[in-house]
Amino acid sequence: MKIFSNDYFTSLPNSALHVKGGPARFTIEFSAFIVSHGHSWTGLLHGPGGAEPLEELLRVDTGRSFFKISSQSATQEALRKVSEGVAPEVFFAKDIETVAELMRQDSPDIVLINGFSSFAWILSAAARRNDLPFVIQHAGIWKREVDAYGDLFSPGGRAMCYAMEKEAAETASTNIFLNEYSREVFQNTVRPDVMRGSIIIPLPHSGWPFTGNFIPQKRDARILGVVARWDRIKNQGAILAVAEEVNRQRLPWRIRSVTEIPDTPVQADFKARYRELIDILPHMKREALREFYGSVDMMILPSHFDVSPTVVMEAVSVGIPTLISPNVGWVSEYMECGMGDWIVPFDNPGNVIRRIRELFLRTAWPEASQFAEHIKKRHEPFTVFSYYLDLFEQIIKMS
């Protein structure tokens, strides 16, 4: 079986880049899995370029090939200028043909779209042009992301983004969601007319061995941990609001945040206050992250919307639970494991502090231990990746 997929620069052999986000990590691990099972992988990366799309071979590894398409149109800057009524097939016409020709040369059996973007839509359009089956793994909900950054798109750009996500979902062979929560949000937000083969396959956790006794330390000084990109979705404002409340109540607590604050004049006062009240740590490799999780008392994740953030799995695997907002995709699995007290709205920082205190007053967190066992079983990599291979084989036979 040959799989063609959008890919990331962190997948390139010997890449020194830090892996950021679930889709990038999934691609590295899944491509290695399929190669180890006798299949092959073609990864297509995207980088900015000139007016004409340019495709180039970057690297051939054992069972894996990596190409890059350099294009000016599949960028946020380009989408800021789209006029209303422009069809994506017209706007991305050159990109579609470039990718379609690469697919014809590569002859894949199936196309996997891992996460969604304008670049991912180009792959779906190229697959349709070549009558290739394609599958979408909805690692996020693009409409939510576009809405969060709506001021950066032209009205025509926003409308085109909405239409592309809806069309891709309606024409995909199968739509894969990481949990029931995100599937429900997708159906209520994107509102596809029809969605064939909508299924749930959880995100795999192939990290370190599970450790930890889930017994909160009895001490006054506390460290709250954060691992989150610096963007609007992750709700860094709520993190600062919690830090302000900690400061106002004169609690002996600190927040440590693994993030990268852009060195721009945008929100200069906000950034300065964030640096003043919160300890900033740079992005780090996975083993260093493991040590970071072990150094905190609790993780907090106040995202406006998040499908299946890996921080929740990573932290609980070393005995550290995460307090999440009701907008995080883990809510259904939290409730299944009795973790309802670990879900709290972050719109009132006083209530957040109150909930954290209540959790620290307890002698043990058995529900977190149950959640860790749940992750070990349901998110086990071999099982998850095998689901994908079985699904792909079924779709190819039916095509």
N, C-alpha and C positions, 0 to 999 in steps of 0.2 A: 504494500500500500504506500502511495506517495501522497503526503499532505502538504498543501500550500497554505501559508498563514502570514498575516501581518506579524512583524517581529520587532525586537528592540535592540539597541546597540549593546546593551548589557549581555545579550546572548552570544555575542561574538567570542570565540575562544580566546582566553587570556585577557578578557576585558578588565580594565582596572576601574571601571565605573561602578558606583554603588547601585545596587538593584533597588528601585523605588516603585512600590505598588504591587498589588496582587497579579495583574496581567503579565508584567515583566518576569516575575518569579515563576509564574505558572508556565510560561513559554520555555524557560530554561529547563525546568524539571520535566515537563511533558515531552519536549523534543528529545531529551536524553532517554526517556522511557521508551518512546516508540522506536528509536534507533536500536536500543538494546533488544527489542523484540523483532528485529529484522525488517523494519519499515524505514522509510526515508522522509526527510523534512526539507522543505524549501521555505526559508524565512525572508520576507520582504520588509525592509526597513525604509523609513521615509526621512528625508532631510530637505531643507529649503534649497531652492535652486532658481534658475532663470525662467524665462517665459516658456521655453520648450522643455517638456519632461525628459529627463536623462536617466537611463537605467544602466547600472554597472554591477558587475560581479565583485563582491567584497572578499569572500572567503569560502573555501570548500573544506569542510571537516568530514570526518568519518560519518557517512550517512546524512550529513547536513550540508546544505548550500545556503549562502546568504547573498541576497541582492539588495541594492539600494536604489530607490527612485528619488531623484532630486526634482522637486516640483514647486512652483510658486503658488499654484492655485489651492493646494490642500493645506492651507495655513490659516490661522485665525486672522492674520492681517488681511488676507484676501477676502475672507468672509465678512469683514467689516464693510466692504464696499459693494457687495452684491446688490443689484437693483431688484426691486420687487417683480415677481413674475418670471424670473429666469429659472429655467429647468436645470436641475443638476446634471442631466445628461449632456446639456450644451456647455455648461460652465466647466465641467471636468472632462470634456470630450477627448482631449489629447492624452490626459492621464489614463483614462479608461482604456484607450487603444494601446498605450504603452504597456500597461499591466496585462491586458488581454493577450497581446503578442507574446509576452514573457510566459504566460500560462500555456499558450499553444506550444511553445518551445519546450517547456518543462513537462507537460502532459501529466498533471496531478490527477489523482482519483477523486479528491475532495478538497474543498477550501474551508479552512477554519478561520473565522473572524473572532479574535480574542479581544473583547472590549470594543467600544464603538467610537467612531470619529469620522470626519470627512474622508480621511485616508482609508479607513475600514470600508466605508460605503463604496469607494472606488473598486475595492476588491470584489464586493458583492456584485457590482455592475459588470465587471470584467468576467466574473464567473457565469453570470446569466448569459453574457454574449457568447460564451463558449459552451453553453449548456452543461456546465459543471454543477454538481450539488454543492451547496455551501451551508455551513452551520454557524450560528452566532452564539457565542458565550457572552451573556449580558453581565459583564463584570461591573458595569455601572448603568445608569440611565442617562443617556446623553441629553434628553430634554431638560432634566433637572440641572445639569451642568450648564447648558446654554442659558437657561433662565437665571441662574446665579450670576452669570457674566453677560446678561442681556444688554447692558449698556455698551459693551464692546463690539456688538454686532449691528449691522444695519438691519432695518425691518425685513428686507429681502433676505438677508443672510440668516436671520433667525427662522423665518418661514421655511427656507430651503433645508436647514438642519432638521427641523421637525419632520418635514416630508421625507427626508432620506432615512431617518431612523424607522419611521412607520413603514415605508415601502420595503426596507430590508427585512423587517420582522415578518411582513406579510408574504414575502417571496422566498424566505429561507426554507431549506428542507426541514430543519429543526431549530427551535429556539431553546437554548439552555440557560436556566437561571440557577443562581447559587443557593437560593433559599426561597421559601414560600412568600416571605415578606416582599422581596424585590419583584417577584412575579406579579403579585397583586398591585403593587405600586405602578409597575410598568403598564399593566392592562388598564388601570384607572387614569394614567397620565398620558401615555402615548396613544392609547385607544386604537390599536390595530383592528381592522375590519375582520381579519381572520388570522389565526396564528397556528400553523400546522406543527404538530409534534412538540408542544411546549412541555419540557421536562425539567426536573431539578436534579442537578449533580453538584454536590458541595465542593467548596474549594479544598484542595488537599493541604495537609500540614505535614511537611517532611522535615521538620526541624529537629531539635535536640530531644533526647529522652525526657520523659515526663518526670518531674521531681517536685518536692514541696509538700508541706503538711497542711496548708491552708489554715494556719492558726495565726491570727493577727498578733503582732508584737505589742506588749504592754509598755508603752512609753508615751511621753507627751510630744516629743519632737517627731514630726512626720514628713515623709517625702512623697509627693504625688507626682507620678510620671506621665509624660505625654510623648507620643511619637506621631507626628502629623505634618503633612506638607503645609507650606505657607500658602493657603488659598482660601477662598470664601466658603467652599464646601465644608472644610474641616472646622470652621467656626472658632478661629483663634480669638475672636472677641470674647466668647464665653470663657475661654481659658484665662484671659486677662481679668475678666470680671470676678472669677473665683479667686485669683491672686489678690485683687483689690479687697475682697471681703476677708480673706485671710489676714491681710495687712490691717484692715479696719478693726478686726476683733483681736488683734495682737496675738495671734496663735503662733506657736513655735513650729510652724510648718513651712516647707519650701516646695515650689513646683519646679521640676526639671523637665525641659522640653527639648526633644531631639527634632530640630527643624532648621531651616535655612531662611533667614530673613533677607529679602532682596535689598540690595544696597541702592535704593532709589529714594527720591524725595516724597513718594506717595505715602500718605499716612505717617509722616515723620514723627509726629507727637505720639501716636499710638505705638509705633515701633520703639521709641525711646522709653516709654513707660513699661512696655513689655520686657525690654532688656533690664530695666531697673528692678522689677519685681520677680522676674523669672530667670532661672539659670538656663542658659542656652547651650546646648551641646550640638556638635556637627553631626551630619549623617554618618553612619558607621556601618561596618560589615556586620554580618549576622552574629558571629560569635561575640563581638563587642556588644551587640544589642542584648544578647542573653545576659551578659554581666550587668548591663544597665537595668533590665527588668528585675534582676535579683537585688538591686540596690535600693529599690523603691518599696513603699508600703502598699501602694495601690496605683493603678493606671486610671486615667479619666479620658473619655472620648465623647465630646459634645457635638459631633458632626450634625450639620443641617440635614445631610443625607449621605449614607454610606452603605454600600451593598453588603460587603463581607470583608471588612478591614482585617488584615492578617495580624495586626497588633494584639487583637483579642486572643487568638490562638497561641501566639508566641508567648505572651505574658502568662497565661494560665498554665502553660506547660512547665513553667518554673515556679508555680505556686502563687502567682500574683493575679488576682482578678481585676477586671476592668469595669468601672462604672460608666455606663453608656447612656446616650440620649434615646428617646423613643423612636428616633429617626434612623437608627442603625439597624442593618439587616439581621443582626444576631438576636433581635428581640424574640422571635418565635422559638429559637433554640434555648434562649435564656429561660423563657417561661416553661418550656418542656422540662428543664432541669431544676426548676424551683428557684431561679435566679431573679425573680421579679423585683426584689429589693435593690438590685443592681442596675435598674433602669430608672432614670430620673430626668425630668425636663431641666434644661440648663438655663431657662429664661430668668430664674430667680436664684442668684448665687447664694443667698442666705439659706434657701432650702437645700441647695446642693451641699453646703457645709454641714447642715443639720443631718442630712442622710449619711454623709461620710462619718460623722461622729458616732451615729447609731451603729454603723457597721463595725467601727473600731471598738465599740464597747462589748461586742460579742466575744465569746471565748473561742469560737471556731467558725469556719465557713464551710460546712459540709456540702452545701449546694455548689460551691465552686469546685470541690473535689469531684462531685457528680458531673459537672460540666466538663471537667478535664477528661474524665473517662469517656464521656460522650464524644469529645473531639477525637480521642484516640481511636474509637471504633468507626465513627461515621466519616471522618476526614482522613482516613488512612490512605496514603498515596497510591499504593498498588491497586487497591479496590477502586479508587476514584478514576485513575488512569485507565483501568481495565473497562470501566463503564464507557469511557470515550471510544476506545478501540472497538468494542462490541457495537456501539451505536454507529460508528463510521462504516463498519462492515455491512451492517443492515442497510444503511442508506445507499451505499455503493451498489449493492445487489439489486435494489429497487430502482436504481437510476437507468 
